[in-house]
Amino acid sequence: MSAFVDPRACVVTGVEFDNPSRPGASITVRHLARGFGGKQVLHGLDLDVTAGQFLAVVGRSGCGKSTLLRLLAGLDRPDHGSIAFDEGEGTEQKRIARVMYQEPRLLPWATVLANVEVGLGPNRDATGWRSRAFEALSAVGLADRAGEWPAVLSGGQKQRVALARALVSRPRFLALDEPLGALDALTRIEMQQLLEKVWRREGFTAVLVTHDVAEALTLADRVVVLQGGAIAQDFQVNSPRPRRRGDRDLAHLEEQILSHLLSS
């Protein structure tokens, strides 16, 4: 596995996917536990994610959000419990999952297109691999930058390349570890819109870890609050898409979630 990239469609209520022929993966988590150095981070965690759902996980720093995401993506192993995809434990996480991090983690000595090609892993020798990489780059609006070097791109453009790299292998599950946290406000909004667009088109299952409750409500069908190593609250987000900033229902949900986080 590269140090720069983890080489590793469906119906959700209220969402019509453009490509339902490639379903996202359902995820079933039971009694999940993980500790580090004697400190128990997750314990007894149960979670069900339906195929194609966009789930956001929020909580205070150190509550185990990123630990949970790494376990779901197969980057770490639990001490106890199980994670099953598609109602069984036979599906290999590394075959269906990709990760997008807060830092783009691009190879500085490779062109933009070559960085996207890294996401294909061993499939880079397959027929049409370069056209698939270019197609993924086109999907994030950077086809005209294919031959350039990462150093000349803005922060938002680098994250678009990172998204294209994560999507090029057509994952059924995309793990998002605060991928927009380092962006300025306007670029962050643009990337939120892009993420929603590609999710609706591709139909993969998405799990987003974020400290930004407003961002979680903008993107997700469902928001869970992690506390004490387990799911403390679970909210369905039924507002129609695309979401409008200032929506009263979303503002009410945000107030509920923030109230719980601030009082915990």
C-alpha positions as CSV (number, residue, x, y, z in Angstrom):
1,M,0.0,0.0,0.0
2,S,1.4,3.4,-0.9
3,A,2.1,5.9,1.8
4,F,0.4,8.6,-0.3
5,V,-2.9,6.9,-1.2
6,D,-4.9,4.0,0.1
7,P,-4.9,1.7,-2.9
8,R,-7.8,0.0,-2.1
9,A,-25.5,2.7,-6.8
10,C,-28.6,2.0,-4.7
11,V,-31.6,3.8,-3.3
12,V,-31.7,6.1,-0.2
13,T,-34.9,7.7,0.8
14,G,-35.4,11.0,-1.0
15,V,-32.4,10.6,-3.3
16,E,-32.5,9.5,-6.9
17,F,-29.1,8.2,-8.1
18,D,-28.0,8.7,-11.7
19,N,-26.3,5.3,-11.8
20,P,-28.1,2.7,-9.7
21,S,-26.4,-0.2,-11.5
22,R,-23.2,0.0,-9.3
23,P,-24.6,-0.2,-5.7
24,G,-22.9,1.1,-2.7
25,A,-22.0,-1.3,0.1
26,S,-24.1,-1.8,3.2
27,I,-22.1,-1.9,6.4
28,T,-23.0,-3.7,9.6
29,V,-20.9,-3.1,12.8
30,R,-21.4,-5.1,15.9
31,H,-19.8,-4.7,19.4
32,L,-16.8,-2.9,18.0
33,A,-14.0,-2.2,20.4
34,R,-10.5,-0.6,19.9
35,G,-8.1,0.8,22.5
36,F,-4.6,2.3,22.4
37,G,-2.1,2.1,25.2
38,G,-4.6,1.1,27.8
39,K,-7.1,3.7,26.8
40,Q,-10.4,2.4,25.4
41,V,-11.4,4.6,22.4
42,L,-14.3,2.5,21.1
43,H,-16.3,-0.1,23.0
44,G,-19.5,-1.9,22.2
45,L,-20.2,0.2,19.2
46,D,-23.1,-0.9,16.9
47,L,-23.8,0.7,13.6
48,D,-25.8,-0.1,10.5
49,V,-25.2,1.9,7.2
50,T,-27.5,1.1,4.3
51,A,-26.2,0.8,0.8
52,G,-25.7,4.2,-0.8
53,Q,-26.2,6.2,2.4
54,F,-24.2,9.3,3.1
55,L,-23.5,9.1,6.8
56,A,-21.7,11.8,8.8
57,V,-20.0,11.2,12.2
58,V,-19.5,14.1,14.5
59,G,-18.1,14.4,18.1
60,R,-15.6,16.1,20.3
61,S,-11.9,15.7,19.5
62,G,-10.6,12.4,20.7
63,C,-14.0,10.7,20.8
64,G,-12.9,8.0,18.3
65,K,-14.3,9.4,15.0
66,S,-11.1,8.8,13.0
67,T,-10.5,5.5,14.7
68,L,-13.9,4.3,13.6
69,L,-13.3,5.5,10.0
70,R,-10.0,3.7,9.9
71,L,-11.6,0.5,11.1
72,L,-14.4,0.8,8.5
73,A,-11.9,1.4,5.7
74,G,-9.7,-1.6,6.7
75,L,-6.7,0.5,7.7
76,D,-6.8,-0.8,11.3
77,R,-8.2,-3.9,13.0
78,P,-10.6,-3.9,16.0
79,D,-9.7,-5.5,19.3
80,H,-13.2,-7.0,19.5
81,G,-16.3,-7.0,17.4
82,S,-17.1,-7.3,13.7
83,I,-17.5,-5.2,10.5
84,A,-19.4,-6.8,7.7
85,F,-20.2,-5.5,4.2
86,D,-23.3,-6.6,2.2
87,E,-24.7,-8.7,5.0
88,G,-21.6,-10.9,5.2
89,E,-18.0,-10.9,6.4
90,G,-16.6,-12.3,3.1
91,T,-16.2,-9.0,1.3
92,E,-12.7,-7.6,1.5
93,Q,-12.6,-4.0,2.6
94,K,-9.5,-3.2,0.5
95,R,-11.4,-4.2,-2.6
96,I,-14.4,-1.9,-2.1
97,A,-13.1,1.0,0.0
98,R,-11.1,4.1,-0.7
99,V,-10.1,6.9,1.7
100,M,-9.9,10.7,1.2
101,Y,-7.9,12.5,3.8
102,Q,-7.7,16.1,5.0
103,E,-4.3,16.5,3.2
104,P,-4.4,15.7,-0.6
105,R,-1.2,13.6,-0.3
106,L,-0.2,14.0,-3.9
107,L,3.1,12.8,-5.4
108,P,5.0,16.0,-6.2
109,W,7.1,14.3,-8.9
110,A,4.1,13.0,-10.8
111,T,1.7,14.9,-13.1
112,V,-1.9,15.5,-12.1
113,L,-3.1,12.7,-14.3
114,A,-0.4,10.3,-13.0
115,N,-1.5,11.1,-9.4
116,V,-5.1,10.0,-10.3
117,E,-3.8,6.9,-12.0
118,V,-2.2,5.8,-8.6
119,G,-5.7,5.2,-7.4
120,L,-6.1,2.3,-9.8
121,G,-3.4,0.3,-8.0
122,P,-2.6,-2.9,-9.8
123,N,-5.3,-2.2,-12.4
124,R,-3.1,0.5,-14.0
125,D,-2.1,-2.2,-16.5
126,A,-5.7,-3.0,-17.5
127,T,-7.1,-1.9,-20.8
128,G,-8.4,1.7,-20.7
129,W,-6.8,2.6,-17.4
130,R,-5.5,6.0,-18.7
131,S,-8.9,6.9,-20.1
132,R,-10.5,6.0,-16.8
133,A,-8.1,8.3,-14.9
134,F,-8.8,11.1,-17.4
135,E,-12.6,10.5,-17.0
136,A,-12.2,10.8,-13.2
137,L,-10.2,14.0,-13.6
138,S,-12.9,15.4,-15.9
139,A,-15.6,14.6,-13.3
140,V,-13.9,17.0,-10.8
141,G,-13.4,19.7,-13.5
142,L,-9.6,19.4,-13.9
143,A,-9.3,17.7,-17.3
144,D,-7.4,20.8,-18.6
145,R,-4.7,20.4,-15.8
146,A,-3.9,16.8,-16.5
147,G,-0.3,17.4,-17.6
148,E,0.6,19.9,-14.9
149,W,2.4,19.4,-11.6
150,P,0.7,19.4,-8.2
151,A,2.8,22.4,-7.1
152,V,1.0,24.8,-9.4
153,L,-2.5,23.9,-8.1
154,S,-4.4,25.6,-5.4
155,G,-5.5,23.8,-2.2
156,G,-9.0,23.2,-3.5
157,Q,-7.7,21.9,-6.8
158,K,-5.3,19.5,-5.0
159,Q,-8.3,18.1,-3.1
160,R,-10.2,17.7,-6.4
161,V,-7.3,15.6,-7.6
162,A,-7.4,13.6,-4.4
163,L,-11.1,13.0,-4.9
164,A,-10.6,11.9,-8.5
165,R,-7.9,9.5,-7.3
166,A,-10.3,8.1,-4.7
167,L,-13.0,7.7,-7.3
168,V,-11.1,6.3,-10.3
169,S,-11.4,2.7,-9.2
170,R,-15.1,3.2,-8.7
171,P,-15.3,2.3,-5.0
172,R,-18.5,1.1,-3.4
173,F,-17.5,2.7,-0.1
174,L,-15.7,6.1,0.3
175,A,-14.3,7.0,3.7
176,L,-13.9,10.8,4.1
177,D,-11.6,11.9,7.0
178,E,-12.2,15.6,7.3
179,P,-11.2,16.1,3.6
180,L,-12.4,19.8,3.5
181,G,-11.1,20.9,6.9
182,A,-8.1,22.9,5.5
183,L,-9.9,24.7,2.8
184,D,-11.1,28.3,2.9
185,A,-14.8,28.9,3.3
186,L,-15.8,29.5,-0.4
187,T,-13.6,26.6,-1.7
188,R,-15.1,24.4,1.0
189,I,-18.6,25.1,-0.2
190,E,-17.6,24.4,-3.8
191,M,-16.1,21.0,-2.7
192,Q,-19.2,20.1,-0.7
193,Q,-21.3,20.7,-3.8
194,L,-18.8,18.6,-5.8
195,L,-18.9,15.7,-3.3
196,E,-22.7,15.7,-3.3
197,K,-22.7,15.7,-7.1
198,V,-20.3,12.7,-7.5
199,W,-22.0,10.8,-4.7
200,R,-25.4,11.1,-6.4
201,R,-23.9,10.1,-9.7
202,E,-21.9,7.2,-8.5
203,G,-24.1,5.9,-5.7
204,F,-21.3,4.7,-3.4
205,T,-21.8,4.5,0.3
206,A,-20.0,7.5,2.1
207,V,-19.0,7.9,5.7
208,L,-17.7,11.4,6.5
209,V,-15.9,12.4,9.7
210,T,-16.1,16.1,10.4
211,H,-16.0,18.6,13.2
212,D,-18.3,20.9,11.2
213,V,-21.9,20.1,12.1
214,A,-23.2,22.5,9.4
215,E,-21.1,20.6,6.8
216,A,-22.4,17.2,8.1
217,L,-26.0,18.4,7.7
218,T,-25.3,19.8,4.2
219,L,-24.0,16.5,2.9
220,A,-25.4,13.7,4.9
221,D,-28.7,11.7,5.0
222,R,-27.9,10.8,8.5
223,V,-25.7,12.2,11.3
224,V,-24.5,10.2,14.3
225,V,-22.9,11.7,17.4
226,L,-20.0,9.7,18.9
227,Q,-19.5,9.9,22.6
228,G,-18.0,7.6,25.2
229,G,-16.8,5.2,22.5
230,A,-20.3,4.5,21.2
231,I,-23.2,6.2,19.2
232,A,-24.9,8.6,21.6
233,Q,-27.4,10.2,19.1
234,D,-28.6,9.4,15.7
235,F,-30.4,12.0,13.4
236,Q,-32.0,11.5,10.1
237,V,-31.6,14.4,7.7
238,N,-34.7,14.6,5.5
239,S,-34.3,18.1,4.0
240,P,-34.5,18.0,0.2
241,R,-31.4,18.3,-2.0
242,P,-29.7,20.4,-2.9
243,R,-29.7,21.8,0.7
244,R,-30.3,25.5,1.2
245,R,-28.1,27.4,3.7
246,G,-30.3,29.0,6.3
247,D,-33.0,26.2,6.0
248,R,-35.0,26.2,9.3
249,D,-35.1,22.4,9.6
250,L,-31.4,22.2,9.2
251,A,-30.8,25.0,11.7
252,H,-33.0,23.2,14.2
253,L,-31.0,20.0,13.8
254,E,-27.7,21.8,14.1
255,E,-28.9,23.4,17.3
256,Q,-29.8,20.0,18.7
257,I,-26.5,18.4,17.8
258,L,-24.4,21.3,19.0
259,S,-26.4,21.5,22.3
260,H,-25.6,17.8,22.9
261,L,-21.9,18.3,22.0
262,L,-21.5,21.3,24.2
263,S,-23.2,19.7,27.2
264,S,-21.3,16.4,27.0
